[in-house]
């Protein structure tokens, strides 16, 4: 239903009463087969006596009684459908329609509820049997192909991101852990040239596994999480000794 626009309340002004009727699924399916605005059936309403309750029944058009099922099986759907009448129950129910121009119109207020049920006869029993066979039919069936299936999608032996992950994993495996003091010497030598390094550069310099290298860096370095040198490592103040600084103790 559209969220904008005015609602045509002509139906409310005319005090149009409508019936809300629940029908079997197969009956609505048969109605959809009616060509154009053809007749789908006849509705009969009659009263017994002056104060008798109304008896309502629907008769399906004979042309719409052919019901198709699995493996091209067909049965004749029931034609006679008596109504079970129900009260609205103090509820306020209304029927709206939406036109092609997104205009909403009130068709009327529900004044009667009913349930349309098929008459239990031989036609109905054959219909139920066919519906049970339909529900038991497997959704997926194996089928022998006479020719290869061709489409635009070809299977990929391995995706790019998997290849990249395997490459990095092999490189990590090739990097043998060096002695810690040897790694420290390489790190101090690197930090004498530059104050800040990202982890990738330090891995290239030391040729050490990332996990092992970070363990050593945590002992001597500080990782910057913000600022101009975000995501880089630098030495702790007590270890800093950069080229160009004034040397003491000489």
URLIN-V149883 format. One record per pair of residues at least 4 apart in sequence whose ideal C-beta (glycine too) atoms are under 7 Angstrom apart, sorted by the first residue. I is the first residue (numbers start at 0). J is the second residue. Records with the same first field share a line. If there is no record, write none. Layout:
I->J, J
This chain:
0->95, 97, 103
1->97, 101, 103
4->101, 102, 103
6->103, 105
7->102, 103, 104, 105
8->12, 105
9->13
10->15, 104, 105, 106, 107
11->105
15->106, 107
16->107, 108, 110
17->94, 106, 107, 108, 109, 110
18->111, 113
19->92, 109, 112
20->113, 115
21->114, 115
22->26, 27, 115
23->117
24->28
25->29, 66, 76, 126
26->30, 115
27->31
29->59, 63, 66, 76
30->39
32->63
33->37, 39, 63
38->60
39->60, 63
40->57, 58, 59, 60
41->58
42->57
43->55, 56, 58
44->53, 55
45->54
46->51, 53
47->51, 54
55->82, 84, 113
56->79, 80, 81, 82
57->80, 115
58->78, 79
59->63, 64, 76, 78, 80
61->78
64->75, 76, 78
65->73, 75
66->73, 74, 76, 126
67->73
68->72, 73, 129, 132, 133
69->132, 133, 136
72->129
74->125, 126, 129
75->122
76->122, 126
77->117, 118, 120, 122, 123, 126
79->118
80->115, 116, 117, 118
81->116, 118
82->113, 114, 115
83->113, 114, 116
84->111, 113
85->112, 113, 114
86->112
87->92, 109, 110, 112
92->109
93->105, 108, 109
94->106, 107, 109
95->103, 104, 105, 106
96->104, 106
97->101, 103
98->102, 104
117->123
118->123
119->123
121->125
122->126
123->127
124->128
125->129
126->130
127->131
128->132
129->133
130->134
131->135
132->136
144->148
157->161, 162
159->163
160->164
161->165
162->166
163->167
164->168
165->169
166->170
167->171
168->172
169->173
170->174
171->208
174->206, 207, 208
176->207, 208, 211
177->181, 182, 207
179->183, 215
180->184
181->185
182->186, 205, 207, 215
183->187, 215, 219
184->188
185->189, 204, 205
186->190, 205, 219
187->191
189->196, 204
190->194, 234
191->240, 241, 242
192->242
194->233, 241
195->228, 231, 233
196->200, 201, 231, 232
197->230, 231
198->202, 209, 232
199->203
200->204
201->205, 212, 232
202->207, 209, 212
205->212
207->211, 212
208->212
209->213
210->214
211->215
212->216
213->217
216->220, 232
219->234, 235, 238
220->232, 233, 234, 235
221->233, 235
222->232
223->228, 229, 230, 231, 233
224->229
225->229
234->238, 239
240->244
